[in-house]
Each structure stands twice: as structure tokens, then as C-alpha cells.
Amino acid sequence: MKKTCKIVGRNGNKGRAAKPDAVAEALKGYLDGSNLKARNFALGLCRDADEANELVQEACYRALRARKQHDSMKSVHSWLLSILRNAFRDSRKRMERRAGLSLDCQGREGTGLRDTLAGADEDLLLRLERAETTVLVRRALARLRACERQVLTLCDARGMTYAEAARTLALREGTVRSRLHRARLKVRKMAGWLMPA
């Protein structure tokens, strides 16, 4: 007489045998510290014990969330290590975005950012100086009376002649000249320039 065995599913129905969640079982060892392979791998990546522990936890969390995507024919360990490596890369990208680039980082030609900027010191200083001047002039312009700001904008920013500005504003040319002179003096004084008028 032949013996048969029934396969009972999770719901008590006949069907495939219920197999334990292989990913969850494998990850227990990484989380409780009995399996140190992932922690040692993380430590090799980041060289910091606390960060390595956080990376292992992050990798295990990601693996548990994506456990349905795991191919049961492949090793859970190698799958977790690739997730851990990706978590490490993501953390480094976040750190670079927060901190900016190091002056010692290497460019494509093998030169550091510090070397690249060294030749551009003068340009950088000129740009910074120009930006500071722009801020000072804008503040000074904001404090001018509207009629002085109009004349200064037309003559100095747009390059109009006194006659063109006078026609545009429906003023006499002498009025444009005197307002422009007063506006320039005020801007120089407010912006801190000691240049003659």
C-alpha cells in the first residue's frame, strides 16, 4: 500500500508547501550580530563603525521591503551586499550634496579642484568684488527718490543722452542734468565710494 502526503497551504487549502521567508530568515543573523559579513563589508566601505552599523540596518530594511524581488535561485548574502553597496553610494551622494565638493577631489584630468581654482583667483576676486558692488549700488538706488532713480537709470544704465532722457521724461535738459548729478553723488556716498563726482 502506497502512502501519500498532503501539502497544505497557508490558508489550510491543499496546494504548494508553505516555505519560510528566506530573506527574512537570512537577515535575522545580520541584524542580531550573529553574522558579521555584512557589517565587515560595510566597515570596509565607510571606515567608521557607527556608520557601518547604520548601513547594515539600512540595507536590511531595504532588503525586507524588496524581498519579493529576490530571486530564490541566488544567494541572499550576495543580494544583501549589493543592496548595502547601493545604500553606501546613496549616503555618499547625500553627504556630497550637503557638504559640497572637497577642494582636494580629483577632476577628470587628475588635477584637484584647488589647482583649477588657483589660476582663477584673480577672476574669482573680481567677480566677488563686482557682486558686492552690485549689491551696494542696488541698495543705494532703492534709497533714491523716484525722479532721481529714473534719470540715473535712463542715462547711466540705458546709455541715453541728456536730450533723449529729457524727451522721455518730458523734462528740460537742465533738469535732467541736475537730477542726474545729485543722484550720482547720493549713490557714491551711500555705496561708500570716495570717487569724485
TORKOL-4160 file (C-alpha; in steps of 0.2 Angstrom, whole numbers, padded with zeros to 4 digits, m for minus):
197
<pt num="1" X="0000" Y="0000" Z="0000"/>
<pt num="2" X="0007" Y="0017" Z="m0005"/>
<pt num="3" X="0007" Y="0031" Z="0007"/>
<pt num="4" X="0003" Y="0049" Z="0001"/>
<pt num="5" X="0005" Y="0065" Z="0010"/>
<pt num="6" X="m0005" Y="0081" Z="0008"/>
<pt num="7" X="0003" Y="0098" Z="0005"/>
<pt num="8" X="m0007" Y="0111" Z="0015"/>
<pt num="9" X="m0005" Y="0129" Z="0011"/>
<pt num="10" X="m0006" Y="0144" Z="0022"/>
<pt num="11" X="m0025" Y="0145" Z="0022"/>
<pt num="12" X="m0027" Y="0127" Z="0026"/>
<pt num="13" X="m0030" Y="0123" Z="0007"/>
<pt num="14" X="m0022" Y="0110" Z="m0002"/>
<pt num="15" X="m0008" Y="0117" Z="m0014"/>
<pt num="16" X="0010" Y="0121" Z="m0013"/>
<pt num="17" X="0020" Y="0119" Z="0003"/>
<pt num="18" X="0022" Y="0135" Z="0014"/>
<pt num="19" X="0041" Y="0139" Z="0013"/>
<pt num="20" X="0048" Y="0151" Z="0026"/>
<pt num="21" X="0053" Y="0169" Z="0020"/>
<pt num="22" X="0071" Y="0165" Z="0016"/>
<pt num="23" X="0076" Y="0184" Z="0015"/>
<pt num="24" X="0069" Y="0187" Z="0032"/>
<pt num="25" X="0077" Y="0172" Z="0040"/>
<pt num="26" X="0094" Y="0177" Z="0032"/>
<pt num="27" X="0093" Y="0195" Z="0038"/>
<pt num="28" X="0090" Y="0190" Z="0056"/>
<pt num="29" X="0108" Y="0185" Z="0058"/>
<pt num="30" X="0114" Y="0202" Z="0051"/>
<pt num="31" X="0103" Y="0212" Z="0062"/>
<pt num="32" X="0106" Y="0202" Z="0079"/>
<pt num="33" X="0125" Y="0202" Z="0075"/>
<pt num="34" X="0127" Y="0183" Z="0074"/>
<pt num="35" X="0133" Y="0186" Z="0055"/>
<pt num="36" X="0146" Y="0199" Z="0054"/>
<pt num="37" X="0149" Y="0198" Z="0035"/>
<pt num="38" X="0138" Y="0212" Z="0030"/>
<pt num="39" X="0145" Y="0223" Z="0045"/>
<pt num="40" X="0163" Y="0219" Z="0040"/>
<pt num="41" X="0159" Y="0223" Z="0022"/>
<pt num="42" X="0151" Y="0240" Z="0027"/>
<pt num="43" X="0166" Y="0244" Z="0038"/>
<pt num="44" X="0177" Y="0241" Z="0023"/>
<pt num="45" X="0167" Y="0254" Z="0013"/>
<pt num="46" X="0165" Y="0268" Z="0026"/>
<pt num="47" X="0179" Y="0265" Z="0038"/>
<pt num="48" X="0168" Y="0270" Z="0053"/>
<pt num="49" X="0160" Y="0258" Z="0065"/>
<pt num="50" X="0144" Y="0268" Z="0069"/>
<pt num="51" X="0141" Y="0272" Z="0050"/>
<pt num="52" X="0144" Y="0253" Z="0046"/>
<pt num="53" X="0130" Y="0248" Z="0058"/>
<pt num="54" X="0118" Y="0261" Z="0051"/>
<pt num="55" X="0122" Y="0255" Z="0033"/>
<pt num="56" X="0119" Y="0237" Z="0038"/>
<pt num="57" X="0102" Y="0242" Z="0046"/>
<pt num="58" X="0098" Y="0252" Z="0031"/>
<pt num="59" X="0102" Y="0238" Z="0019"/>
<pt num="60" X="0092" Y="0225" Z="0029"/>
<pt num="61" X="0077" Y="0237" Z="0029"/>
<pt num="62" X="0078" Y="0239" Z="0010"/>
<pt num="63" X="0080" Y="0220" Z="0008"/>
<pt num="64" X="0065" Y="0217" Z="0018"/>
<pt num="65" X="0055" Y="0230" Z="0008"/>
<pt num="66" X="0061" Y="0222" Z="m0008"/>
<pt num="67" X="0061" Y="0204" Z="m0003"/>
<pt num="68" X="0048" Y="0199" Z="m0016"/>
<pt num="69" X="0060" Y="0204" Z="m0029"/>
<pt num="70" X="0074" Y="0192" Z="m0023"/>
<pt num="71" X="0077" Y="0178" Z="m0035"/>
<pt num="72" X="0077" Y="0162" Z="m0024"/>
<pt num="73" X="0090" Y="0154" Z="m0035"/>
<pt num="74" X="0103" Y="0167" Z="m0030"/>
<pt num="75" X="0111" Y="0170" Z="m0013"/>
<pt num="76" X="0103" Y="0181" Z="m0001"/>
<pt num="77" X="0120" Y="0186" Z="0006"/>
<pt num="78" X="0126" Y="0192" Z="m0011"/>
<pt num="79" X="0110" Y="0201" Z="m0014"/>
<pt num="80" X="0111" Y="0210" Z="0003"/>
<pt num="81" X="0129" Y="0215" Z="m0001"/>
<pt num="82" X="0124" Y="0223" Z="m0017"/>
<pt num="83" X="0110" Y="0232" Z="m0008"/>
<pt num="84" X="0122" Y="0238" Z="0005"/>
<pt num="85" X="0134" Y="0244" Z="m0008"/>
<pt num="86" X="0120" Y="0254" Z="m0016"/>
<pt num="87" X="0115" Y="0261" Z="0002"/>
<pt num="88" X="0133" Y="0267" Z="0004"/>
<pt num="89" X="0133" Y="0276" Z="m0013"/>
<pt num="90" X="0117" Y="0284" Z="m0009"/>
<pt num="91" X="0123" Y="0290" Z="0008"/>
<pt num="92" X="0139" Y="0297" Z="0000"/>
<pt num="93" X="0129" Y="0306" Z="m0013"/>
<pt num="94" X="0118" Y="0314" Z="0000"/>
<pt num="95" X="0134" Y="0319" Z="0010"/>
<pt num="96" X="0142" Y="0327" Z="m0006"/>
<pt num="97" X="0126" Y="0337" Z="m0009"/>
<pt num="98" X="0126" Y="0343" Z="0009"/>
<pt num="99" X="0144" Y="0347" Z="0011"/>
<pt num="100" X="0149" Y="0352" Z="m0007"/>
<pt num="101" X="0164" Y="0347" Z="m0016"/>
<pt num="102" X="0181" Y="0345" Z="m0007"/>
<pt num="103" X="0195" Y="0356" Z="m0014"/>
<pt num="104" X="0206" Y="0340" Z="m0014"/>
<pt num="105" X="0194" Y="0330" Z="m0025"/>
<pt num="106" X="0201" Y="0324" Z="m0042"/>
<pt num="107" X="0194" Y="0330" Z="m0058"/>
<pt num="108" X="0194" Y="0321" Z="m0075"/>
<pt num="109" X="0211" Y="0326" Z="m0079"/>
<pt num="110" X="0218" Y="0321" Z="m0062"/>
<pt num="111" X="0220" Y="0339" Z="m0056"/>
<pt num="112" X="0212" Y="0344" Z="m0040"/>
<pt num="113" X="0199" Y="0357" Z="m0038"/>
<pt num="114" X="0211" Y="0368" Z="m0028"/>
<pt num="115" X="0223" Y="0368" Z="m0043"/>
<pt num="116" X="0210" Y="0373" Z="m0055"/>
<pt num="117" X="0204" Y="0387" Z="m0044"/>
<pt num="118" X="0222" Y="0393" Z="m0041"/>
<pt num="119" X="0224" Y="0400" Z="m0058"/>
<pt num="120" X="0207" Y="0408" Z="m0057"/>
<pt num="121" X="0210" Y="0418" Z="m0041"/>
<pt num="122" X="0210" Y="0435" Z="m0049"/>
<pt num="123" X="0194" Y="0431" Z="m0059"/>
<pt num="124" X="0186" Y="0425" Z="m0044"/>
<pt num="125" X="0191" Y="0440" Z="m0034"/>
<pt num="126" X="0185" Y="0452" Z="m0047"/>
<pt num="127" X="0168" Y="0443" Z="m0049"/>
<pt num="128" X="0166" Y="0444" Z="m0030"/>
<pt num="129" X="0170" Y="0462" Z="m0030"/>
<pt num="130" X="0158" Y="0466" Z="m0044"/>
<pt num="131" X="0144" Y="0456" Z="m0035"/>
<pt num="132" X="0147" Y="0466" Z="m0019"/>
<pt num="133" X="0147" Y="0482" Z="m0029"/>
<pt num="134" X="0131" Y="0477" Z="m0037"/>
<pt num="135" X="0123" Y="0474" Z="m0020"/>
<pt num="136" X="0129" Y="0491" Z="m0014"/>
<pt num="137" X="0123" Y="0500" Z="m0029"/>
<pt num="138" X="0106" Y="0492" Z="m0028"/>
<pt num="139" X="0103" Y="0497" Z="m0010"/>
<pt num="140" X="0108" Y="0515" Z="m0014"/>
<pt num="141" X="0096" Y="0515" Z="m0029"/>
<pt num="142" X="0082" Y="0509" Z="m0018"/>
<pt num="143" X="0085" Y="0524" Z="m0007"/>
<pt num="144" X="0084" Y="0537" Z="m0020"/>
<pt num="145" X="0069" Y="0547" Z="m0024"/>
<pt num="146" X="0059" Y="0540" Z="m0039"/>
<pt num="147" X="0063" Y="0555" Z="m0050"/>
<pt num="148" X="0082" Y="0553" Z="m0047"/>
<pt num="149" X="0081" Y="0534" Z="m0050"/>
<pt num="150" X="0073" Y="0537" Z="m0067"/>
<pt num="151" X="0086" Y="0549" Z="m0073"/>
<pt num="152" X="0100" Y="0538" Z="m0067"/>
<pt num="153" X="0093" Y="0523" Z="m0075"/>
<pt num="154" X="0090" Y="0531" Z="m0092"/>
<pt num="155" X="0107" Y="0540" Z="m0093"/>
<pt num="156" X="0119" Y="0528" Z="m0084"/>
<pt num="157" X="0111" Y="0511" Z="m0086"/>
<pt num="158" X="0102" Y="0513" Z="m0103"/>
<pt num="159" X="0115" Y="0525" Z="m0110"/>
<pt num="160" X="0103" Y="0539" Z="m0116"/>
<pt num="161" X="0109" Y="0556" Z="m0119"/>
<pt num="162" X="0103" Y="0571" Z="m0108"/>
<pt num="163" X="0092" Y="0576" Z="m0123"/>
<pt num="164" X="0084" Y="0559" Z="m0125"/>
<pt num="165" X="0081" Y="0557" Z="m0106"/>
<pt num="166" X="0073" Y="0574" Z="m0106"/>
<pt num="167" X="0061" Y="0569" Z="m0120"/>
<pt num="168" X="0057" Y="0553" Z="m0112"/>
<pt num="169" X="0053" Y="0560" Z="m0095"/>
<pt num="170" X="0045" Y="0577" Z="m0103"/>
<pt num="171" X="0058" Y="0587" Z="m0093"/>
<pt num="172" X="0070" Y="0601" Z="m0098"/>
<pt num="173" X="0088" Y="0595" Z="m0102"/>
<pt num="174" X="0095" Y="0606" Z="m0087"/>
<pt num="175" X="0083" Y="0597" Z="m0075"/>
<pt num="176" X="0089" Y="0580" Z="m0081"/>
<pt num="177" X="0107" Y="0586" Z="m0079"/>
<pt num="178" X="0105" Y="0592" Z="m0061"/>
<pt num="179" X="0095" Y="0577" Z="m0055"/>
<pt num="180" X="0107" Y="0565" Z="m0063"/>
<pt num="181" X="0122" Y="0575" Z="m0054"/>
<pt num="182" X="0113" Y="0574" Z="m0037"/>
<pt num="183" X="0108" Y="0555" Z="m0040"/>
<pt num="184" X="0126" Y="0550" Z="m0044"/>
<pt num="185" X="0133" Y="0560" Z="m0028"/>
<pt num="186" X="0120" Y="0551" Z="m0017"/>
<pt num="187" X="0124" Y="0534" Z="m0025"/>
<pt num="188" X="0143" Y="0536" Z="m0022"/>
<pt num="189" X="0140" Y="0542" Z="m0004"/>
<pt num="190" X="0128" Y="0528" Z="0000"/>
<pt num="191" X="0139" Y="0515" Z="m0008"/>
<pt num="192" X="0154" Y="0521" Z="0001"/>
<pt num="193" X="0164" Y="0526" Z="m0014"/>
<pt num="194" X="0176" Y="0540" Z="m0012"/>
<pt num="195" X="0177" Y="0544" Z="m0031"/>
<pt num="196" X="0175" Y="0562" Z="m0036"/>
<pt num="197" X="0158" Y="0567" Z="m0044"/>
